Amino acid sequence: MGKRKSSAPPPKKVAPKVDTQFTCPFCNHDKSVVARLDKTSEKGMVECVVCGQRYTCNITHLSEPIDVYSDWIDACERVNAREGEEEEE
């Protein structure tokens, strides 16, 4: 008698890669914002190669480029909201 054939384990799912190039909120060029992470100094920087706008923030060991970009977008929205409140007065 032979032994039972063992089935192969199911293949692992490939995790999608997170982008490192984004759309600039100032000049609206696609894939013109490049994110760089310096984990030794715990600084993240995003910079538009077209208009030259820059944003730097503190990061942790878990941070990804999308986190730095979303922090930049949040900071832009806070500034715009503050300016909107000043105009109403």
Jmol script that loads the backbone (N, CA, C; Angstrom):
load data "model"
ATOM      1  N   MET A   1       0.833  -1.177   0.000  1.00  0.00           N
ATOM      2  CA  MET A   1       0.000   0.000   0.000  1.00  0.00           C
ATOM      3  C   MET A   1       0.880   1.244   0.000  1.00  0.00           C
ATOM      4  N   GLY A   2       0.431   2.218  -0.748  1.00  0.00           N
ATOM      5  CA  GLY A   2       1.170   3.482  -0.801  1.00  0.00           C
ATOM      6  C   GLY A   2       0.602   4.496   0.181  1.00  0.00           C
ATOM      7  N   LYS A   3       1.375   5.527   0.384  1.00  0.00           N
ATOM      8  CA  LYS A   3       0.856   6.538   1.314  1.00  0.00           C
ATOM      9  C   LYS A   3       0.057   7.590   0.561  1.00  0.00           C
ATOM     10  N   ARG A   4      -0.760   8.290   1.282  1.00  0.00           N
ATOM     11  CA  ARG A   4      -1.628   9.294   0.701  1.00  0.00           C
ATOM     12  C   ARG A   4      -0.809  10.469   0.173  1.00  0.00           C
ATOM     13  N   LYS A   5      -1.204  11.025  -0.962  1.00  0.00           N
ATOM     14  CA  LYS A   5      -0.494  12.163  -1.537  1.00  0.00           C
ATOM     15  C   LYS A   5      -0.850  13.417  -0.731  1.00  0.00           C
ATOM     16  N   SER A   6       0.190  14.106  -0.296  1.00  0.00           N
ATOM     17  CA  SER A   6      -0.075  15.333   0.468  1.00  0.00           C
ATOM     18  C   SER A   6      -0.300  16.489  -0.505  1.00  0.00           C
ATOM     19  N   SER A   7      -1.229  17.347  -0.137  1.00  0.00           N
ATOM     20  CA  SER A   7      -1.524  18.481  -1.014  1.00  0.00           C
ATOM     21  C   SER A   7      -0.563  19.623  -0.709  1.00  0.00           C
ATOM     22  N   ALA A   8      -0.257  20.391  -1.735  1.00  0.00           N
ATOM     23  CA  ALA A   8       0.638  21.535  -1.571  1.00  0.00           C
ATOM     24  C   ALA A   8      -0.108  22.658  -0.851  1.00  0.00           C
ATOM     25  N   PRO A   9       0.586  23.413  -0.035  1.00  0.00           N
ATOM     26  CA  PRO A   9      -0.085  24.533   0.641  1.00  0.00           C
ATOM     27  C   PRO A   9      -0.506  25.586  -0.384  1.00  0.00           C
ATOM     28  N   PRO A  10      -1.580  26.313  -0.103  1.00  0.00           N
ATOM     29  CA  PRO A  10      -2.030  27.322  -1.060  1.00  0.00           C
ATOM     30  C   PRO A  10      -0.982  28.429  -1.210  1.00  0.00           C
ATOM     31  N   PRO A  11      -0.888  29.021  -2.402  1.00  0.00           N
ATOM     32  CA  PRO A  11       0.118  30.075  -2.605  1.00  0.00           C
ATOM     33  C   PRO A  11      -0.216  31.315  -1.767  1.00  0.00           C
ATOM     34  N   LYS A  12       0.828  31.999  -1.329  1.00  0.00           N
ATOM     35  CA  LYS A  12       0.631  33.193  -0.513  1.00  0.00           C
ATOM     36  C   LYS A  12       0.199  34.353  -1.394  1.00  0.00           C
ATOM     37  N   LYS A  13      -0.652  35.211  -0.827  1.00  0.00           N
ATOM     38  CA  LYS A  13      -1.110  36.381  -1.566  1.00  0.00           C
ATOM     39  C   LYS A  13      -0.003  37.427  -1.583  1.00  0.00           C
ATOM     40  N   VAL A  14       0.159  38.066  -2.726  1.00  0.00           N
ATOM     41  CA  VAL A  14       1.163  39.105  -2.866  1.00  0.00           C
ATOM     42  C   VAL A  14       0.580  40.412  -2.338  1.00  0.00           C
ATOM     43  N   ALA A  15       1.289  41.039  -1.419  1.00  0.00           N
ATOM     44  CA  ALA A  15       0.819  42.308  -0.851  1.00  0.00           C
ATOM     45  C   ALA A  15       1.023  43.421  -1.876  1.00  0.00           C
ATOM     46  N   PRO A  16       0.036  44.304  -2.049  1.00  0.00           N
ATOM     47  CA  PRO A  16       0.201  45.394  -3.008  1.00  0.00           C
ATOM     48  C   PRO A  16       1.259  46.381  -2.525  1.00  0.00           C
ATOM     49  N   LYS A  17       2.026  46.919  -3.473  1.00  0.00           N
ATOM     50  CA  LYS A  17       3.060  47.880  -3.125  1.00  0.00           C
ATOM     51  C   LYS A  17       2.445  49.257  -2.957  1.00  0.00           C
ATOM     52  N   VAL A  18       2.938  49.994  -1.987  1.00  0.00           N
ATOM     53  CA  VAL A  18       2.453  51.339  -1.723  1.00  0.00           C
ATOM     54  C   VAL A  18       3.257  52.316  -2.581  1.00  0.00           C
ATOM     55  N   ASP A  19       2.565  53.285  -3.171  1.00  0.00           N
ATOM     56  CA  ASP A  19       3.233  54.257  -4.030  1.00  0.00           C
ATOM     57  C   ASP A  19       4.196  55.128  -3.240  1.00  0.00           C
ATOM     58  N   THR A  20       5.224  55.630  -3.934  1.00  0.00           N
ATOM     59  CA  THR A  20       6.130  56.611  -3.353  1.00  0.00           C
ATOM     60  C   THR A  20       6.065  57.922  -4.124  1.00  0.00           C
ATOM     61  N   GLN A  21       5.283  57.974  -5.199  1.00  0.00           N
ATOM     62  CA  GLN A  21       5.100  59.201  -5.973  1.00  0.00           C
ATOM     63  C   GLN A  21       3.624  59.559  -5.955  1.00  0.00           C
ATOM     64  N   PHE A  22       3.357  60.858  -5.727  1.00  0.00           N
ATOM     65  CA  PHE A  22       1.983  61.296  -5.531  1.00  0.00           C
ATOM     66  C   PHE A  22       1.701  62.558  -6.338  1.00  0.00           C
ATOM     67  N   THR A  23       0.447  63.021  -6.282  1.00  0.00           N
ATOM     68  CA  THR A  23       0.026  64.241  -6.954  1.00  0.00           C
ATOM     69  C   THR A  23       0.287  65.435  -6.039  1.00  0.00           C
ATOM     70  N   CYS A  24       0.835  66.500  -6.607  1.00  0.00           N
ATOM     71  CA  CYS A  24       1.138  67.701  -5.826  1.00  0.00           C
ATOM     72  C   CYS A  24      -0.146  68.482  -5.559  1.00  0.00           C
ATOM     73  N   PRO A  25      -0.412  68.872  -4.298  1.00  0.00           N
ATOM     74  CA  PRO A  25      -1.622  69.646  -4.008  1.00  0.00           C
ATOM     75  C   PRO A  25      -1.533  71.096  -4.471  1.00  0.00           C
ATOM     76  N   PHE A  26      -0.342  71.574  -4.811  1.00  0.00           N
ATOM     77  CA  PHE A  26      -0.174  72.962  -5.227  1.00  0.00           C
ATOM     78  C   PHE A  26      -0.234  73.122  -6.744  1.00  0.00           C
ATOM     79  N   CYS A  27       0.498  72.277  -7.488  1.00  0.00           N
ATOM     80  CA  CYS A  27       0.521  72.423  -8.952  1.00  0.00           C
ATOM     81  C   CYS A  27      -0.294  71.347  -9.666  1.00  0.00           C
ATOM     82  N   ASN A  28      -0.817  70.357  -8.944  1.00  0.00           N
ATOM     83  CA  ASN A  28      -1.673  69.283  -9.473  1.00  0.00           C
ATOM     84  C   ASN A  28      -1.029  68.430 -10.562  1.00  0.00           C
ATOM     85  N   HIS A  29       0.289  68.303 -10.565  1.00  0.00           N
ATOM     86  CA  HIS A  29       0.952  67.392 -11.495  1.00  0.00           C
ATOM     87  C   HIS A  29       0.920  65.980 -10.909  1.00  0.00           C
ATOM     88  N   ASP A  30       0.593  65.002 -11.753  1.00  0.00           N
ATOM     89  CA  ASP A  30       0.570  63.608 -11.307  1.00  0.00           C
ATOM     90  C   ASP A  30       1.985  63.078 -11.131  1.00  0.00           C
ATOM     91  N   LYS A  31       2.181  62.310 -10.093  1.00  0.00           N
ATOM     92  CA  LYS A  31       3.447  61.630  -9.796  1.00  0.00           C
ATOM     93  C   LYS A  31       4.638  62.581  -9.795  1.00  0.00           C
ATOM     94  N   SER A  32       4.428  63.799  -9.315  1.00  0.00           N
ATOM     95  CA  SER A  32       5.525  64.764  -9.243  1.00  0.00           C
ATOM     96  C   SER A  32       6.063  64.912  -7.822  1.00  0.00           C
ATOM     97  N   VAL A  33       5.357  64.384  -6.840  1.00  0.00           N
ATOM     98  CA  VAL A  33       5.802  64.464  -5.448  1.00  0.00           C
ATOM     99  C   VAL A  33       6.509  63.162  -5.091  1.00  0.00           C
ATOM    100  N   VAL A  34       7.754  63.297  -4.649  1.00  0.00           N
ATOM    101  CA  VAL A  34       8.562  62.140  -4.287  1.00  0.00           C
ATOM    102  C   VAL A  34       8.730  62.134  -2.771  1.00  0.00           C
ATOM    103  N   ALA A  35       8.513  60.988  -2.161  1.00  0.00           N
ATOM    104  CA  ALA A  35       8.641  60.849  -0.709  1.00  0.00           C
ATOM    105  C   ALA A  35       9.946  60.141  -0.375  1.00  0.00           C
ATOM    106  N   ARG A  36      10.643  60.685   0.621  1.00  0.00           N
ATOM    107  CA  ARG A  36      11.879  60.069   1.092  1.00  0.00           C
ATOM    108  C   ARG A  36      11.797  59.927   2.609  1.00  0.00           C
ATOM    109  N   LEU A  37      12.224  58.781   3.108  1.00  0.00           N
ATOM    110  CA  LEU A  37      12.219  58.520   4.547  1.00  0.00           C
ATOM    111  C   LEU A  37      13.648  58.298   5.015  1.00  0.00           C
ATOM    112  N   ASP A  38      14.054  59.037   6.045  1.00  0.00           N
ATOM    113  CA  ASP A  38      15.359  58.838   6.662  1.00  0.00           C
ATOM    114  C   ASP A  38      15.103  58.295   8.063  1.00  0.00           C
ATOM    115  N   LYS A  39      15.150  56.979   8.185  1.00  0.00           N
ATOM    116  CA  LYS A  39      14.771  56.344   9.448  1.00  0.00           C
ATOM    117  C   LYS A  39      15.830  56.538  10.527  1.00  0.00           C
ATOM    118  N   THR A  40      17.073  56.844  10.158  1.00  0.00           N
ATOM    119  CA  THR A  40      18.094  57.056  11.184  1.00  0.00           C
ATOM    120  C   THR A  40      17.874  58.378  11.912  1.00  0.00           C
ATOM    121  N   SER A  41      17.493  59.424  11.172  1.00  0.00           N
ATOM    122  CA  SER A  41      17.217  60.717  11.816  1.00  0.00           C
ATOM    123  C   SER A  41      15.729  60.905  12.098  1.00  0.00           C
ATOM    124  N   GLU A  42      14.922  59.909  11.757  1.00  0.00           N
ATOM    125  CA  GLU A  42      13.472  59.914  11.983  1.00  0.00           C
ATOM    126  C   GLU A  42      12.789  61.118  11.348  1.00  0.00           C
ATOM    127  N   LYS A  43      13.163  61.411  10.103  1.00  0.00           N
ATOM    128  CA  LYS A  43      12.554  62.507   9.348  1.00  0.00           C
ATOM    129  C   LYS A  43      12.012  61.960   8.035  1.00  0.00           C
ATOM    130  N   GLY A  44      10.838  62.436   7.670  1.00  0.00           N
ATOM    131  CA  GLY A  44      10.249  62.105   6.383  1.00  0.00           C
ATOM    132  C   GLY A  44      10.083  63.381   5.584  1.00  0.00           C
ATOM    133  N   MET A  45      10.373  63.332   4.277  1.00  0.00           N
ATOM    134  CA  MET A  45      10.273  64.520   3.449  1.00  0.00           C
ATOM    135  C   MET A  45       9.546  64.180   2.157  1.00  0.00           C
ATOM    136  N   VAL A  46       8.638  65.060   1.766  1.00  0.00           N
ATOM    137  CA  VAL A  46       8.016  64.973   0.454  1.00  0.00           C
ATOM    138  C   VAL A  46       8.343  66.266  -0.277  1.00  0.00           C
ATOM    139  N   GLU A  47       8.635  66.139  -1.574  1.00  0.00           N
ATOM    140  CA  GLU A  47       9.019  67.306  -2.364  1.00  0.00           C
ATOM    141  C   GLU A  47       8.474  67.166  -3.772  1.00  0.00           C
ATOM    142  N   CYS A  48       7.915  68.258  -4.288  1.00  0.00           N
ATOM    143  CA  CYS A  48       7.431  68.286  -5.661  1.00  0.00           C
ATOM    144  C   CYS A  48       8.597  68.650  -6.567  1.00  0.00           C
ATOM    145  N   VAL A  49       8.839  67.845  -7.589  1.00  0.00           N
ATOM    146  CA  VAL A  49       9.947  68.112  -8.495  1.00  0.00           C
ATOM    147  C   VAL A  49       9.589  69.182  -9.519  1.00  0.00           C
ATOM    148  N   VAL A  50       8.307  69.526  -9.655  1.00  0.00           N
ATOM    149  CA  VAL A  50       7.882  70.534 -10.622  1.00  0.00           C
ATOM    150  C   VAL A  50       7.890  71.927  -9.992  1.00  0.00           C
ATOM    151  N   CYS A  51       7.146  72.103  -8.892  1.00  0.00           N
ATOM    152  CA  CYS A  51       7.019  73.442  -8.301  1.00  0.00           C
ATOM    153  C   CYS A  51       7.957  73.667  -7.118  1.00  0.00           C
ATOM    154  N   GLY A  52       8.595  72.625  -6.600  1.00  0.00           N
ATOM    155  CA  GLY A  52       9.585  72.781  -5.541  1.00  0.00           C
ATOM    156  C   GLY A  52       9.034  72.857  -4.132  1.00  0.00           C
ATOM    157  N   GLN A  53       7.734  72.655  -3.945  1.00  0.00           N
ATOM    158  CA  GLN A  53       7.160  72.678  -2.596  1.00  0.00           C
ATOM    159  C   GLN A  53       7.698  71.497  -1.800  1.00  0.00           C
ATOM    160  N   ARG A  54       7.934  71.730  -0.502  1.00  0.00           N
ATOM    161  CA  ARG A  54       8.521  70.723   0.364  1.00  0.00           C
ATOM    162  C   ARG A  54       7.776  70.648   1.679  1.00  0.00           C
ATOM    163  N   TYR A  55       7.784  69.459   2.271  1.00  0.00           N
ATOM    164  CA  TYR A  55       7.214  69.279   3.606  1.00  0.00           C
ATOM    165  C   TYR A  55       8.044  68.226   4.328  1.00  0.00           C
ATOM    166  N   THR A  56       8.383  68.516   5.580  1.00  0.00           N
ATOM    167  CA  THR A  56       9.160  67.593   6.399  1.00  0.00           C
ATOM    168  C   THR A  56       8.414  67.343   7.704  1.00  0.00           C
ATOM    169  N   CYS A  57       8.437  66.097   8.159  1.00  0.00           N
ATOM    170  CA  CYS A  57       7.793  65.768   9.430  1.00  0.00           C
ATOM    171  C   CYS A  57       8.565  64.646  10.114  1.00  0.00           C
ATOM    172  N   ASN A  58       8.254  64.434  11.377  1.00  0.00           N
ATOM    173  CA  ASN A  58       8.861  63.343  12.143  1.00  0.00           C
ATOM    174  C   ASN A  58       8.151  62.038  11.802  1.00  0.00           C
ATOM    175  N   ILE A  59       8.918  60.940  11.779  1.00  0.00           N
ATOM    176  CA  ILE A  59       8.358  59.633  11.464  1.00  0.00           C
ATOM    177  C   ILE A  59       8.756  58.633  12.536  1.00  0.00           C
ATOM    178  N   THR A  60       8.112  57.477  12.506  1.00  0.00           N
ATOM    179  CA  THR A  60       8.472  56.368  13.383  1.00  0.00           C
ATOM    180  C   THR A  60       8.978  55.217  12.516  1.00  0.00           C
ATOM    181  N   HIS A  61       9.354  54.142  13.156  1.00  0.00           N
ATOM    182  CA  HIS A  61       9.847  52.992  12.400  1.00  0.00           C
ATOM    183  C   HIS A  61       8.736  52.310  11.601  1.00  0.00           C
ATOM    184  N   LEU A  62       7.482  52.637  11.894  1.00  0.00           N
ATOM    185  CA  LEU A  62       6.353  52.049  11.173  1.00  0.00           C
ATOM    186  C   LEU A  62       5.884  52.907  10.002  1.00  0.00           C
ATOM    187  N   SER A  63       6.394  54.115   9.865  1.00  0.00           N
ATOM    188  CA  SER A  63       5.909  55.053   8.851  1.00  0.00           C
ATOM    189  C   SER A  63       6.258  54.598   7.444  1.00  0.00           C
ATOM    190  N   GLU A  64       5.357  54.909   6.526  1.00  0.00           N
ATOM    191  CA  GLU A  64       5.527  54.632   5.104  1.00  0.00           C
ATOM    192  C   GLU A  64       5.458  55.965   4.361  1.00  0.00           C
ATOM    193  N   PRO A  65       5.860  56.002   3.079  1.00  0.00           N
ATOM    194  CA  PRO A  65       5.790  57.255   2.315  1.00  0.00           C
ATOM    195  C   PRO A  65       4.388  57.856   2.257  1.00  0.00           C
ATOM    196  N   ILE A  66       3.361  57.021   2.189  1.00  0.00           N
ATOM    197  CA  ILE A  66       1.992  57.532   2.133  1.00  0.00           C
ATOM    198  C   ILE A  66       1.627  58.266   3.422  1.00  0.00           C
ATOM    199  N   ASP A  67       2.223  57.875   4.552  1.00  0.00           N
ATOM    200  CA  ASP A  67       1.952  58.546   5.821  1.00  0.00           C
ATOM    201  C   ASP A  67       2.485  59.976   5.814  1.00  0.00           C
ATOM    202  N   VAL A  68       3.678  60.170   5.263  1.00  0.00           N
ATOM    203  CA  VAL A  68       4.260  61.510   5.192  1.00  0.00           C
ATOM    204  C   VAL A  68       3.439  62.380   4.247  1.00  0.00           C
ATOM    205  N   TYR A  69       3.028  61.808   3.116  1.00  0.00           N
ATOM    206  CA  TYR A  69       2.212  62.559   2.157  1.00  0.00           C
ATOM    207  C   TYR A  69       0.868  62.942   2.772  1.00  0.00           C
ATOM    208  N   SER A  70       0.238  62.029   3.487  1.00  0.00           N
ATOM    209  CA  SER A  70      -1.062  62.345   4.087  1.00  0.00           C
ATOM    210  C   SER A  70      -0.916  63.379   5.203  1.00  0.00           C
ATOM    211  N   ASP A  71       0.210  63.372   5.927  1.00  0.00           N
ATOM    212  CA  ASP A  71       0.465  64.428   6.912  1.00  0.00           C
ATOM    213  C   ASP A  71       0.569  65.787   6.227  1.00  0.00           C
ATOM    214  N   TRP A  72       1.197  65.822   5.058  1.00  0.00           N
ATOM    215  CA  TRP A  72       1.333  67.064   4.290  1.00  0.00           C
ATOM    216  C   TRP A  72      -0.039  67.571   3.852  1.00  0.00           C
ATOM    217  N   ILE A  73      -0.872  66.677   3.351  1.00  0.00           N
ATOM    218  CA  ILE A  73      -2.218  67.061   2.917  1.00  0.00           C
ATOM    219  C   ILE A  73      -3.022  67.580   4.111  1.00  0.00           C
ATOM    220  N   ASP A  74      -2.913  66.912   5.260  1.00  0.00           N
ATOM    221  CA  ASP A  74      -3.619  67.357   6.463  1.00  0.00           C
ATOM    222  C   ASP A  74      -3.147  68.743   6.900  1.00  0.00           C
ATOM    223  N   ALA A  75      -1.839  68.996   6.820  1.00  0.00           N
ATOM    224  CA  ALA A  75      -1.304  70.307   7.194  1.00  0.00           C
ATOM    225  C   ALA A  75      -1.816  71.385   6.243  1.00  0.00           C
ATOM    226  N   CYS A  76      -1.903  71.068   4.957  1.00  0.00           N
ATOM    227  CA  CYS A  76      -2.442  72.028   3.978  1.00  0.00           C
ATOM    228  C   CYS A  76      -3.903  72.339   4.283  1.00  0.00           C
ATOM    229  N   GLU A  77      -4.673  71.329   4.631  1.00  0.00           N
ATOM    230  CA  GLU A  77      -6.087  71.538   4.950  1.00  0.00           C
ATOM    231  C   GLU A  77      -6.260  72.372   6.214  1.00  0.00           C
ATOM    232  N   ARG A  78      -5.388  72.156   7.215  1.00  0.00           N
ATOM    233  CA  ARG A  78      -5.464  72.969   8.438  1.00  0.00           C
ATOM    234  C   ARG A  78      -5.174  74.435   8.140  1.00  0.00           C
ATOM    235  N   VAL A  79      -4.174  74.702   7.305  1.00  0.00           N
ATOM    236  CA  VAL A  79      -3.840  76.081   6.947  1.00  0.00           C
ATOM    237  C   VAL A  79      -4.986  76.713   6.172  1.00  0.00           C
ATOM    238  N   ASN A  80      -5.563  75.983   5.238  1.00  0.00           N
ATOM    239  CA  ASN A  80      -6.682  76.512   4.458  1.00  0.00           C
ATOM    240  C   ASN A  80      -7.895  76.777   5.341  1.00  0.00           C
ATOM    241  N   ALA A  81      -8.149  75.932   6.318  1.00  0.00           N
ATOM    242  CA  ALA A  81      -9.287  76.133   7.215  1.00  0.00           C
ATOM    243  C   ALA A  81      -9.069  77.370   8.087  1.00  0.00           C
ATOM    244  N   ARG A  82      -7.840  77.581   8.541  1.00  0.00           N
ATOM    245  CA  ARG A  82      -7.527  78.751   9.349  1.00  0.00           C
ATOM    246  C   ARG A  82      -7.701  80.035   8.540  1.00  0.00           C
ATOM    247  N   GLU A  83      -7.257  80.011   7.278  1.00  0.00           N
ATOM    248  CA  GLU A  83      -7.399  81.193   6.424  1.00  0.00           C
ATOM    249  C   GLU A  83      -8.862  81.473   6.126  1.00  0.00           C
ATOM    250  N   GLY A  84      -9.670  80.433   5.987  1.00  0.00           N
ATOM    251  CA  GLY A  84     -11.097  80.600   5.746  1.00  0.00           C
ATOM    252  C   GLY A  84     -11.796  81.243   6.931  1.00  0.00           C
ATOM    253  N   GLU A  85     -11.376  80.891   8.143  1.00  0.00           N
ATOM    254  CA  GLU A  85     -11.964  81.482   9.344  1.00  0.00           C
ATOM    255  C   GLU A  85     -11.596  82.953   9.469  1.00  0.00           C
ATOM    256  N   GLU A  86     -10.378  83.318   9.085  1.00  0.00           N
ATOM    257  CA  GLU A  86      -9.939  84.712   9.168  1.00  0.00           C
ATOM    258  C   GLU A  86     -10.690  85.588   8.174  1.00  0.00           C
ATOM    259  N   GLU A  87     -10.998  85.054   6.990  1.00  0.00           N
ATOM    260  CA  GLU A  87     -11.716  85.825   5.980  1.00  0.00           C
ATOM    261  C   GLU A  87     -13.156  86.089   6.394  1.00  0.00           C
ATOM    262  N   GLU A  88     -13.759  85.189   7.158  1.00  0.00           N
ATOM    263  CA  GLU A  88     -15.144  85.350   7.592  1.00  0.00           C
ATOM    264  C   GLU A  88     -15.288  86.467   8.613  1.00  0.00           C
ATOM    265  N   GLU A  89     -14.244  86.765   9.349  1.00  0.00           N
ATOM    266  CA  GLU A  89     -14.329  87.787  10.405  1.00  0.00           C
ATOM    267  C   GLU A  89     -14.306  89.170   9.877  1.00  0.00           C
TER     268      GLU A  89
END
end "model"
wireframe off; spacefill off
backbone 0.3
color backbone group
